[in-house]
């Protein structure tokens, strides 16, 4: 018999829409991965060199010292954080493993943990498998402001933690310093922990700054911060993540990691250490390039007739569906434009545990200019009732 959680879990919407995109030869702007060629060449060369040189056996369970040092150094450079790399940094096989380690290590059966929706679909499934209960608090369009009063009202004596994703997938929201201060106050008032998914920390646009709860001294020992090389270097297939937390919090998380994956490929760790030590020009260039891609897609979507709000971070843009066919069924709309327009998006209902919000669909702009231009052209053809295959 299957486990009661995984036994009822279906194939993810990301996988199913990608399969459909491949079947009909649609441009896949759904699943969140950068197009081949966006990864920095020097990072790939660093990985090749590390593979040639070895070693090829188990690295230290906590991660290579060089990578843990680089994680701490990167946090100091960009966020002003003082991190003890030996006691406060752990390397994991991707951010999803890091999240699972946190849920397994910090939650007990019967605990509750608050999720801000829309949210990555991995969160509630792994939380339930850990024996805890996810409690959803929704951010409402079009501004997606943090409802601090609703967040506090959701806290009960069983609440153990809050999950915070900033910059936020799928809506591109950056939580402000004021919003984070409100969350920090709740952590103290109710003796809670924050698990902060910050994998898009370097994908921030328009001169804005990434803010992290870990920078609030009063809750420094209550915050777990998760990062990812996949998003920072466009190498999502490498699955290299890292956790930063106070040593007392990190200790049980490291023990969970020890029995989930134990280690992460050493050559990839060495290459990511190299990448995190790249000069500011790389990170500044990443933001400039992604800003251009964002503007290309968002501007094109708006010209076609989509309503798209502000995108402050991540590499996703969400478009409102109220003026489109199948407006009440975002899944049907995504399948329709995949087949009829030759462009694939992801329904926002996939980011709600109850699957009952259908107001937006998500597009990924971590693609080449040519791909984005072709996608916009296909959507324009669809709007005008033309066959995209004939127009291509």
C-alpha positions in Angstrom: 0.0 0.0 0.0 1.2 3.5 -0.8 1.9 6.1 1.8 -1.2 8.2 2.5 0.5 11.4 1.4 2.4 10.3 -1.7 -0.3 7.8 -2.6 -2.7 10.5 -3.5 -0.1 12.9 -5.0 -0.4 13.4 -8.7 2.3 14.3 -11.3 3.2 17.9 -10.8 1.6 20.5 -13.1 5.1 21.6 -14.1 5.9 18.1 -15.4 2.5 17.6 -17.1 2.6 20.9 -18.9 6.2 20.4 -20.0 5.1 17.0 -21.5 2.3 18.7 -23.3 4.6 21.4 -24.6 7.0 18.8 -26.0 4.1 16.9 -27.5 2.8 19.8 -29.5 6.2 21.6 -30.0 5.1 24.6 -28.0 7.5 27.2 -26.6 7.7 26.2 -22.9 7.5 29.3 -20.7 5.9 27.2 -18.0 8.4 25.2 -16.1 11.0 27.4 -14.3 14.3 26.6 -16.0 16.6 28.9 -17.9 17.2 28.1 -21.6 20.4 26.4 -22.5 23.3 28.8 -23.0 22.4 31.3 -20.2 24.8 29.6 -17.7 28.2 31.4 -17.3 30.9 29.7 -19.4 33.5 30.1 -16.7 31.3 28.2 -14.2 31.1 25.2 -16.6 34.8 25.3 -17.1 35.3 25.3 -13.3 33.1 22.2 -13.1 35.0 20.4 -15.8 38.3 21.2 -14.1 36.9 19.9 -10.8 35.7 16.7 -12.5 39.2 16.1 -14.0 41.1 16.8 -10.8 38.8 14.9 -8.4 38.4 13.7 -5.8 35.3 11.6 -6.7 34.4 10.1 -3.3 32.1 11.3 -0.6 32.8 14.9 0.4 32.2 16.1 4.0 28.6 15.7 5.0 28.2 19.4 5.8 29.7 20.3 2.3 33.1 21.3 1.0 34.7 24.0 3.2 35.4 26.1 0.1 31.7 26.3 -0.8 30.5 26.9 2.8 33.1 29.7 3.0 31.8 31.1 -0.3 28.2 31.1 0.9 29.2 33.0 4.0 31.3 35.5 2.0 28.5 36.0 -0.6 26.1 36.8 2.2 28.5 39.3 3.7 29.2 41.0 0.3 25.5 41.4 -0.8 23.6 41.5 2.5 26.1 42.6 5.1 25.5 39.3 7.1 28.2 37.9 9.4 28.0 34.1 9.0 30.2 31.5 10.8 30.8 29.1 7.8 31.9 26.3 10.1 28.9 26.3 12.4 26.1 28.0 10.3 26.3 26.8 6.7 25.2 23.4 5.3 25.3 22.3 1.6 22.4 20.3 0.3 21.3 18.6 -3.0 19.2 21.5 -4.1 16.9 23.9 -2.3 14.0 21.4 -2.4 16.1 19.0 -0.3 17.0 21.9 2.0 13.3 22.6 2.6 12.6 18.9 3.2 15.5 18.8 5.7 14.0 21.8 7.6 10.5 20.4 7.7 11.8 17.0 8.9 14.1 18.4 11.5 12.0 21.2 12.9 8.5 19.9 12.9 6.8 17.3 15.1 3.6 15.4 14.3 0.7 17.6 15.1 2.6 20.9 14.6 1.2 23.5 12.3 3.3 25.6 9.9 2.0 28.7 8.0 2.5 29.0 4.3 2.0 32.3 2.4 0.1 31.5 -0.8 0.6 31.3 -3.8 3.4 28.9 -2.8 5.7 26.3 -4.3 3.8 23.0 -4.5 6.5 21.1 -2.7 5.9 22.8 0.6 2.5 21.3 1.7 3.3 17.8 0.5 6.6 17.5 2.4 5.1 19.2 5.5 2.3 16.6 5.6 4.8 13.8 5.1 6.6 15.2 8.1 3.4 14.7 10.1 2.6 18.4 10.4 -0.3 20.5 9.0 0.2 23.4 6.6 -2.0 26.4 7.3 -2.5 28.7 4.3 -2.6 32.5 4.4 -3.3 34.1 1.1 -1.9 37.2 -0.5 -4.4 38.9 -2.8 -4.0 40.3 -6.3 -3.3 42.7 -7.8 -0.9 44.1 -5.2 -0.1 40.9 -3.2 0.4 42.8 0.0 1.2 40.8 3.2 -2.1 40.5 5.2 -0.3 40.8 8.6 -3.6 40.7 10.5 -4.6 37.4 8.8 -1.2 36.0 9.3 -1.4 36.6 13.1 -5.0 35.3 13.2 -3.7 32.0 11.7 -1.3 31.4 14.5 -2.5 28.8 17.1 -0.8 27.1 20.1 0.3 24.4 17.7 2.0 26.7 15.2 5.7 26.1 15.0 7.0 28.0 12.0 6.3 30.3 9.0 7.6 29.7 5.5 8.6 32.8 3.7 9.5 32.8 0.0 11.2 36.1 -1.1 11.5 37.0 -3.9 8.3 35.1 -4.3 7.5 32.5 -6.9 5.2 32.8 -8.9 4.3 36.4 -8.4 7.7 38.1 -8.4 7.0 39.9 -5.1 9.8 41.3 -2.9 8.8 41.5 0.7 9.6 44.9 2.1 11.6 45.7 5.2 8.4 46.8 6.9 6.6 43.5 6.0 9.6 41.5 7.3 9.6 43.6 10.5 6.0 42.6 11.0 6.9 38.9 10.6 9.8 39.2 12.9 7.6 40.7 15.6 5.3 37.6 15.3 8.2 35.2 15.6 9.1 36.8 18.9 5.5 37.2 20.2 4.6 33.6 19.5 8.0 31.8 19.8 8.1 30.8 16.1 10.8 29.9 13.6 11.0 31.2 10.0 12.1 29.0 7.1 13.1 31.5 4.3 13.2 30.2 0.8 15.5 32.9 -0.9 16.6 31.1 -4.0 16.0 34.1 -6.2 18.0 36.4 -4.0 20.2 37.6 -6.9 17.3 38.1 -9.3 16.2 41.5 -8.2 15.3 44.3 -10.6 15.0 48.1 -11.0 17.7 49.0 -8.4 15.8 47.3 -5.6 17.5 45.4 -2.8 16.9 41.9 -1.5 15.9 42.0 2.2 16.2 39.0 4.5 14.8 38.1 7.9 18.2 36.9 8.9 19.4 40.5 9.0 17.0 41.3 11.9 19.2 40.8 15.0 16.3 40.1 17.3 15.3 37.0 15.3 18.8 36.0 14.1 18.5 32.7 16.0 15.0 32.0 14.7 15.6 32.2 10.9 16.7 29.5 8.4 17.8 31.0 5.1 17.9 28.8 2.0 19.8 29.6 -1.2 20.4 27.9 -4.6 23.1 27.8 -7.2 20.5 26.7 -9.7 18.8 30.1 -9.9 21.9 32.2 -9.4 23.9 30.5 -12.2 21.1 29.1 -14.5 22.1 25.5 -13.6 18.9 24.1 -12.2 20.0 20.6 -13.1 23.0 20.7 -10.8 20.8 20.7 -7.6 23.2 22.5 -5.3 21.6 24.4 -2.4 22.7 25.8 0.9 21.2 26.5 4.3 22.3 29.2 6.6 21.1 29.3 10.2 22.2 29.8 13.8 24.2 26.7 14.9 21.5 25.5 17.3 18.9 25.5 14.4 21.3 24.1 11.9 22.3 21.1 13.9 19.1 19.1 13.6 18.7 20.2 10.0 22.2 18.8 9.2 21.1 15.5 10.9 18.1 15.3 8.6 20.3 16.0 5.6 22.7 13.2 6.8 19.9 10.7 6.3 18.2 12.2 3.2 21.1 12.6 0.8 24.2 12.8 3.0 26.3 14.7 0.4 26.2 16.6 -2.8 28.6 15.9 -5.8 31.9 17.5 -4.9 32.8 18.7 -8.4 29.6 20.7 -8.5 30.2 22.1 -5.1 33.7 23.2 -6.1 32.3 24.9 -9.2 29.6 26.7 -7.2 32.2 27.9 -4.8 34.0 29.4 -7.7 30.8 31.0 -9.0 29.8 32.6 -5.7 33.3 34.2 -5.6 32.9 35.7 -9.1 33.2 39.6 -9.1 30.3 41.9 -8.7 30.2 42.3 -12.5 28.7 38.8 -12.9 25.9 39.4 -10.5 25.2 42.9 -11.8 25.2 41.5 -15.4 22.8 38.8 -14.4 20.3 41.4 -13.1 20.7 43.5 -16.2 20.2 40.6 -18.5 17.2 39.3 -16.7 15.7 42.8 -16.5 15.9 43.0 -20.3 14.3 39.6 -20.7 11.6 40.6 -18.2 10.9 43.8 -20.1 10.8 41.9 -23.4 8.2 39.4 -22.2 6.1 41.6 -20.0 6.0 44.4 -22.6 5.0 41.9 -25.3 2.3 40.3 -23.1 0.9 43.7 -22.4 0.9 44.6 -26.1 -1.0 41.3 -26.9 -3.6 42.3 -24.3 -2.5 40.5 -21.1 -2.7 42.4 -17.8 0.7 42.0 -16.1 1.6 43.6 -12.8 5.0 44.6 -11.3 7.8 42.0 -11.4 10.3 42.9 -8.8 12.2 39.7 -8.7 12.4 36.0 -9.7 12.2 35.1 -13.4 8.5 34.8 -13.6 5.6 37.1 -14.6 2.0 36.4 -13.9 -0.8 37.6 -16.2 -4.4 38.1 -15.2 -6.9 35.8 -17.1 -10.2 37.7 -16.5 -10.3 39.0 -20.1 -9.3 35.7 -21.7 -11.2 32.6 -22.8 -11.6 30.0 -20.1 -11.1 32.7 -17.5 -12.6 30.6 -14.8 -10.4 27.6 -15.5 -6.7 28.5 -15.6 -5.7 24.9 -16.2 -7.9 24.7 -19.3 -6.6 28.1 -20.5 -3.0 26.9 -20.2 -3.7 23.8 -22.1 -5.6 25.8 -24.7 -2.9 28.3 -25.4 -0.3 25.5 -25.5 -2.3 23.8 -28.3 -3.7 26.9 -30.0 -1.0 29.5 -29.5 2.1 27.3 -29.2 3.1 28.9 -25.9 3.0 27.1 -22.5 2.3 28.7 -19.2 1.5 27.4 -15.7 -1.9 27.9 -14.0 -1.6 29.8 -10.8 -4.0 27.3 -9.2 -1.0 25.0 -9.0 0.4 27.3 -6.3 -2.7 27.0 -4.0 -3.2 23.9 -1.9 -6.9 24.0 -2.5 -6.4 24.6 -6.2 -9.3 27.1 -6.2 -7.7 30.4 -7.3 -7.7 30.7 -11.1 -7.0 34.4 -11.7 -3.5 34.3 -13.2 -1.1 32.2 -15.3 2.6 32.2 -14.9 5.3 32.7 -17.6 9.0 32.2 -17.3 11.3 34.8 -18.9 14.6 33.1 -18.3 14.9 32.4 -22.0 16.7 33.8 -25.0 15.5 37.0 -26.6 14.7 35.0 -29.8 12.5 32.6 -27.8 10.7 35.4 -26.0 10.0 37.3 -29.2 8.7 34.2 -30.9 6.4 33.4 -28.0 5.0 36.9 -28.0 4.5 36.7 -31.8 2.6 33.4 -31.4 0.4 34.8 -28.7 -0.4 37.8 -31.0 -1.4 35.4 -33.8 -3.6 33.5 -31.4 -5.3 36.8 -30.3 -6.0 37.6 -33.9 -7.4 34.1 -34.6 -4.4 33.1 -36.8 -2.7 29.7 -36.8 0.7 30.1 -35.1 2.1 27.1 -37.1 1.3 28.8 -40.4 2.7 32.1 -39.2 6.0 30.7 -37.8 
